[in-house]
Amino acid sequence: QVQLVESGGRLVQAGGSLRLSCEVFGRALSSYAMGWFRRAPGKEREFVAGDSWNGGIPHYADSVKGRFTVSRDNTKNTVYLQMNSLKPEDTAVYYCAIVHRTFWRTDMSAGEYEYWGQGTQVTVSS
């Protein structure tokens, strides 16, 4: 059984930083590309950041470019999202997702990812 367990979300002041973690169980992360998504209250789920299976092609939504960084530690089967210079508009539930490298491409939609975490709440106060 595949499970993605996210952690790290909390309340933070604007301008602050957070690092979200997503530990993968049941699959070897080294064979999977990853994505981070978020859903703000009353809005659609949106892509935030992603990377290829080997960590070589990080890409970001324009709204977070220069502030967020994706990374992975395959020895810990964990992916990360470092979020700096947080803004109130970053408030959302954040989700990690993975897809096998066979199917990955940079323009994937959320529905094409195979496995998802349960989400972690990030709240940025002004």
Secondary structure, DSSP 8 states (H G I E B T S, - for coil): --EEEEE---EEETT--EEEEEEEESS-GGGEEEEEEEE-TTS--EEEEEE-TTS---EE-TTTTTTEEEEEETTTTEEEEEE-S--GGG-EEEEEEEEETTT--TT--GGG-SEEB--EEEEEE-
